[in-house]
């Protein structure tokens, strides 16, 4: 199992702050593909992913027990 956290507009889109997935191992790109297929409009091309509190690259592998966070783009002044 991996734990996935959603922030900002992604929390609103998914209707939840976090969920557990029984899909490990998988790459960050595969996780983004899953999120886009599960939640249309997710915006996988603009989302950053952190794995165990560190920014991850699309080719990084997520293992069982990892904690992932989807981080949407932010703006402000």
KAPE-V642699 format. One record per residue. N is the residue number from 1. RES is the residue in one small letter. SS is DSSP state (2 for helix, 1 for strand, 0 for the rest). D_FIRST is the distance of its C-alpha to the first C-alpha in Angstrom with 2 decimals. Layout:
n->(N;N)
res->(RES;RES)
ss->(SS;SS)
d_first->(D_FIRST;D_FIRST)
This chain:
n->(1;2;3;4;5;6;7;8;9;10;11;12;13;14;15;16;17;18;19;20;21;22;23;24;25;26;27;28;29;30;31;32;33;34;35;36;37;38;39;40;41;42;43;44;45;46;47;48;49;50;51;52;53;54;55;56;57;58;59;60;61;62;63;64;65;66;67;68;69;70;71;72;73;74;75;76;77)
res->(x;x;x;x;x;x;x;x;x;x;x;x;x;x;x;x;x;x;x;x;x;x;x;x;x;x;x;x;x;x;x;x;x;x;x;x;x;x;x;x;x;x;x;x;x;x;x;x;x;x;x;x;x;x;x;x;x;x;x;x;x;x;x;x;x;x;x;x;x;x;x;x;x;x;x;x;x)
ss->(0;1;1;1;1;1;0;0;2;2;2;2;2;2;0;0;0;1;1;1;1;0;0;0;0;1;1;2;2;2;2;2;2;2;2;2;2;2;0;0;0;0;0;0;0;0;0;1;1;1;1;0;0;1;1;0;0;0;0;0;1;1;0;0;0;0;1;1;1;1;1;0;0;0;0;0;0)
d_first->(0.00;3.75;6.71;9.73;13.24;16.34;19.83;23.41;24.15;20.55;19.99;23.08;22.16;18.77;20.12;17.29;16.53;12.74;9.94;6.25;5.31;4.39;6.56;6.34;8.98;11.05;13.86;14.54;17.12;14.92;12.72;16.15;17.44;14.73;15.55;19.23;19.12;17.30;19.42;22.83;24.55;21.48;23.52;21.19;24.26;24.88;21.47;20.45;16.90;16.18;13.42;13.61;16.87;18.55;19.58;18.09;19.99;19.12;19.03;16.63;13.52;10.05;8.15;4.95;5.77;7.79;9.27;11.09;14.24;16.44;19.98;22.83;26.31;28.44;32.19;34.71;37.93)
